[in-house]
């Protein structure tokens, strides 16, 4: 209680000593006509996108840069596209948050140096590129074409086509349905209650990949890691199709609850690999689980 009283006192003093114009400069709101596409370009500002109830686009900016006048908003209306650009002049510290309210089915194109993107409750295609920002997408439907160098991904209850890439970030994907093309160089992939609508793949170069299905796979699927573990968990769903496992000989292990029909050693790129396979029911879909130096595991 004492801490709360101190915070209230500080806020009251700040409101008294801070000129009204400074407060106004910290917050701004812009309104625009609805567009098919909104292109957002920031340096370090995080962007929150949410669905509006009207037919206009509303941009609310909380500017916490110091000095605040180092920031300028540039807007450009080019027919079906609205462009919103963050400009920073001179040296400054701090950050900013943009809240963008858009009509349903408004396509979002996001670009940032270090800012992240949070999107919730809209049906729209979303594309993005950021160097170190994170992505958090919840309860959305559309196509996702997203890239980050070192940021993480968090997808919750989404459906559509997922083309997702990062160099060193992690992927967390929960209760999503669609076609998946998920790639990371040194991060981990953790996908739970996944439903496939088309052929999909989950790949990591040096991280662990674990995919748990929410429904029996009806389309081809590959789960791969170069030096981490690759695990596919059917989580009680029917296991059917052609299953193939591959690891480097004497470097990785293969684990399966079912007996194998075939086992062989093969040579690829100057290395020896252990290849094992079995078929349950029809030979479709084609399921591949592989790792170079980690374990390739199937769970039922």
C-alpha positions, 0 to 999 in steps of 0.5 A: 500500500505504501508503494502504491501511495508513493507511485500516485504521489510521483504521478501527481507531481509529474503532472503538475511540473510537466507542461501540458504541451510536453504531455501532448507531444508524448501522445498523438492520434491520427485517423485515415480512410480504410485501405486494402494495405497498411505498410508500417516502417519503424526503427525501434517502435513496437506495433500493436495491430487490432481489429476495429469496429468501424471503417477507418484506420486509427493510429495511436502513438505513445512517444517515449523518445528523449528528446520527444521532438526527435521523432516525426511521423511520415504518412503517404496515401497511394491509392489502396495503400497507406504508408506510415513511417517512423523518422528519427532525427539526431541522437535520442534515447527511449522507445515508442509504441504504435497501436494500429486499429484497422478494419477486418481484412486489412493487409499488414506489411511491417518493417522494423530495425528492432521493433516487434509486432503484436497482432490479435483477432483479425483476418488478414495477410501479414508480412514482416521483416525485423532485425531483432524484434519479436512477433506475437500473433493471436487468434488470426487467420491469413497468410503469414510471411515473416522474418527476423534475425534474432527475434522470437515467434509466438503464434496462438490459435491461428490458421492459414499459411505460415512461412516463418523464418529466424536466424537465432530466435525460437518458435512457439506455435500453439493450436494452429492449423494450416500449411507450415514452413517453419525455419530457424538456424539456431533456435528451437521450435515447439509446436503443440496441437498442430493440424495440417491442411497441406504439406508442411515442414519444421526445420532447425539447424542446431536447435530442438524441433518438437511437433505435437499433432492435434489431429492425425497427419493427412498430409506429408510432414517433415521434422528436421534438425541438424544437431538438435533433437527432432520429435514428432508426437501424435499425442494419441491420434491415429498413426498411419502412413509411411514413416522414415527416420534418418540420423548420422551413423553412431552419432544420433539415435532413432526411437519409435514405438513401432517395429521397422520394415527396413533398415539400411546405411546410406552415404550422403555428402561424405557421411554415413547415415542410418535410415529406418522406415515402416508403413502403417496402413497406406503409404500416404502421407509421407512422414520424415523425421531426421537429425544429424547428431541428435535423436529422431523420435516418434511418439504415439 
